[in-house]
Amino acid sequence: MRIENSKNAEAKATDWLVKLHAGALDDAVKQDFANWIGKSESNKRAFLRAEKVWTIAGYADQLISTSSRLVNTSAGQPDRFNAIRENWKTALAACFALIAVAYSVMFLNKTHNELPQSEMFTTAIGETSTFTLMDNSVVTMDSNTRLALVYDKDKRKASLLKGRVKLLVTHDKQRPFELTAGNAKVLVTGTEFIVRRGDAVTNISVLSGKVNVSSHHKSTNVLAMKRLEQQEAVSINAEGAISEMPSIDLLRATSWTRGRFHYQNTKFKEVLFDINNAQNKHYVVFDSSINELIVSTDFSKEQIDAFILGFAEVHNLSLNDNLGRIIIHRQ
């Protein structure tokens, strides 16, 4: 699993602050900074926070006003960096050690009750991962999943960008846990649930406790809301419409966390979505009627090929390799 931590941006911001105020810079370095600062809002915020330390240290008021303007300019104006005054070079050498210490104490060593923690978690194809958050909530990520988390003293927020997660959320009435996935928003104070974000549909299933689900319908702009209890599930389509799903089987719903594919009266397109998400070999269906075939089965990741072969034989389908993609079509 790959983790992109906000602390990386803080550390990089310190490096840039030193480099920008240290002396003459060539155009390549100036352009590198412009590219870095424009890459994300987190980079920009990290740089502005780093500058505040200079203000508190009392050494760089003029520098801050100048470089803050640079942050808000376009990446195509590197010549503005020349506004940094030469007479600050000596002051930088003398005070940098103190500033570095102040920055470390104020930002890098704060607890989650004082400083927001923003992280991006990513699993590769074929990989699953389970980890515990700072509030003892437990996250299990399926293969090929991307999840953003922001924690501080007031909120616990997550955004599922793709894939599937199971969350066991620690109870905290003062800090409800909010997860968004496309049009869907889930709000809980403490429960266990699964969210799966597909290409066009997001499914939400409750394993224990209760969750509040909401979604804005794109066409009508009406906010739909639904309260789910244990073993209840809903799907939310691309338009934002909420539809109830059959009561879930807990064993089947969590089978992917044990490395198994377990389905009961499930459309083949949903099975194929999970299979393609779990391995590099990609299956493609050209005949949409195949997607609607109903499947009831249980197999492991190692048995995927055997399942596909058996499914094709039962339904008189053919499999053809086309540049690494396996095409499934009727004979």
N, C-alpha and C positions, 0 to 999 in steps of 0.2 A: 504494500500500500504506500502511496506517495502522499505526503503532507506538505501543503504550502502554508507556512506559518507567517502571521503578521509580524513576528519578531524579526524575520529575515528583512523585511522592508525597513524596520527601525534601524537595524545594523547598517544596511546599505545607505540609508539617509545620512547617518553619521559620517560614513566614508565620503559621500558626496559633499557634505558641508565642509569637511576639511579640505578636500581637493579644490573646491571652488574658491575658497578664501585663502589658499596657500600661495598663489602667485600666478604668473602668466600661464594661460591655457591655450593650446592650439585648437583649431576649429573642430578637429575630430573628437576631442574630449568634450567640447561644448555640445556637439551634436549628440554624443552618447548620453549626456545628462538630459538633454531635451527629450530624447527617446525614452529614457527611464522614467522621467517625471510624467510623461504623457501616456505611459503604458497602462496605468491604473489609478483609480482614486486613492487606493491604499498607499501607493507610493507618494502621492502628493500630500496626503495627510501626515504620513510619517516624516516627510521633509519639513513641513510646517511645525510639527511638534518638536523636532530637533532644534529648529531655530529659536523656539521659545526658551530653550535651555540657555542659549547664548544671551538672551535678554535678561534672564534671571541672574546669570553670572555677571552681568553688568559690563560686558566687553564689546558688544557688537551691535548696538542699536542701529547705526547707519547701515551696516552690512545687511541686517535683517530687512530693513525697508527696501533695500535694493534687490536682494535675491528673492524676496516675496513677490515682487513684481515680475521677476523672471519666471517664477512658477506659473503665473497666469498668462504668459505670452505663448505664442505658437512655437512649435518645434523648429520652424523655419527662420528664427531670428537669433542665431548664436552670437551675433555681434554685441548684443545687449549685456553679455557677461563682462564686457570690458568696463562696465560702470563700477566694478568693485575697486575700491580705493587701494592704492599701493601701500599707503602708510599703515594698513592694518596687518601686514605680513609679520612684522616684529611682534605685535600684540598677540597674534595667533600662536606663535611659537611659545610664548611665555605662558599663555593661559589654557592651551589645549588640554593639558593633563587634568586640570581642574574641571573643565567642561565635560570631558569624557566621563569622569567620575560622577559628576552631577547627573548627566544623562542616564548613566547606568542605574543609579539609585532611583531616579524619578520615574523611569519608564520600563526598564527591563526587569526590575525586581519587584514590581508591584503585584499584589495578589489579584485574583479575578474579581474581588469586590471593589477594586479601585480602577482597574484598567480593562477595557473590553478586550476579549481574546477572539480574534478572527482567524479561522483556519479552513483550508480546503482539503478534503480527503478524497482520494481517487484510488480505485482498484482497477487493475488491469484485466484484460479478458482472461478468464479461467481462474481468477483469484477471488477469494472471499476473505473478509477480515472482521474481527470483533475487537472492540476496544472500549474502555471506560472513560467517561468524561469527568471533569473536575467536580461535578455534583453527584457522582456515582451512578449517573444514568449510563446504560449500556447500549452501544450501537453495533449492529451487525450489518455489514455491507455485502451485497451480492457482487458477482462478477461484473466488470465494466460499469461501475457506478461512480457518480461524482456528487459529493455532498459538501455544502458550505455550512459552517457553524459560526455563530457569534454569541459569546457569553459575556455578561457583566453583572453588576449588582442588581440591575433592574429587569433584565430580560434574558431569555434563552430562546434563540432563534436558529432555525435551520432552513436550508433551501436545497431540495433534491433536484439537481439539474438533469440527471438521467439515471436509469437503473432502478434498483430496489434496496430498501433498507428495512430492518426490524429495529424498533426502538423500545427499550424498557426504561421509561422515564421516571426518575425519582420524584416523589410527591413534593410540591412546593407551591402553596397557594399564592404566595407573594410574587413568585416568578413563574407564571405559566409558560409552558413550552409551546412554541409556535413553529409549525413546519409548513412551507409552501412547496408546491410541485405543479408547475404550470398554472392553470386556473384554480387549482384546489388549495385550500388553506385548512390546516388541522390545528386545533387548539386544545391542549390538555394540561392538567396540573400534575397528573401522575397515572400512568397506565402503560400497557404494552400493545403495540400496534405495528402493522406493516403497511408501507406505502410503496407502490410499484408504478413508476412513470414510464409508459410506453411511448410509441411514436405518436399516437393520437388519443390515447385514453390513460387516465390515472386511476388506479384501484387503491382503495383504502380498506383495510381489514383490521378489526379489533380483536385482540387475543384475550385481553382482560381489562377491566375498568371501563371507562367511558371517554369518548372524544366528541368534540364539536367540529363538524365539517361545514365549510362555506365555500361558495363559488359565485363569481359574477358571470351571468350569462351574457355573452358578447352581443347578441342580436337585440335583446330586450333591456340590457343593462340592469337587470333585476338581480339582487343578491339572494341566492338560495341557501338555506341552512338546513342541516340535518344533524341530529344527535344520535350517535351510534353507541351500542352497548356490546357486551361480550359476544363474539361469534357473528356479529353483524358486519356487513360490508357494502360499499357503494362503489360505483365507477363514475368518473367525470370525463365527459368527452371534450373535444377541442373547442366546442362552443361554450362549454362551462355548464352544461346540463348535468344534473345529478340523477343517477339511476340506481335503484336498489338492486343488490345482488343476492343470490341464495345464501342461506346461512353457511358459514365456512366450517370446514372440518379442521380442527387445530393441527392435527398430525400432518395433513396434506399441505396446509398453508405454510408450515414451517419446514417442509421437507428440504427445501433448497439450502437451509442453514446446515444441513447434515450431508450435503453433497448428493442429494437425490432429486429426481424429477417424479413427482407423484400427482396424477391428475384423475379427476372423476367427472365424466360428462363435460369435457372441456373442448372448445373448438381447436382444431389443429393449428390455426394461426397463432394462438397463444402459446402452444407448446413449442412451435418453431421459433417464436420470439425468444423464449428462454434458452433454447438450444443454441441459436446464433449468438446469444449474449454470453454464452459460457465457453466458447471455443473459437479458434481462428477460422476453422472450416465453415463456410457460409452456404446455407441452403436457400434456394429461391424458388418460389411457386409462381408459375405463369398463369395457371388456370385458377381464377378466384374461387371456383366452386370447391377446390381441394381445401382451401382455408377453412371452409365451413364444416368439414367432416368432424365428427365427434370422436374424442379419444378418452379412454379410461385405461390407465397404465401406470406402471411404476418401474423406473430404471435408474441406474447410476450414470455418472458422467462417462465412465468407461464403456457403457453399453449404448451410447447414443447411436453409433453407426448401425448396431444390430437392431435397434428400435426402428430407425428409418427404413432399413431393408425390409423388416417385417411389415411395417405400415404400407410400404409400396406394394408388397406382394399381396396383402389382403385386399387392397383397393385397386389392383391392376394398374399401377402407376409405373412410370419409367424414371430412371435416374441417369443424368448425363453430366459429365464434367465439362465445364466451359470456362477455361482460363482460371481455374481454381475455385469456381463456384459450382455447386451441385444443383442442377436444374431438376425440379420435380414436375412432371407433367403426365397427362393421361396418355395411355398407349393408343 
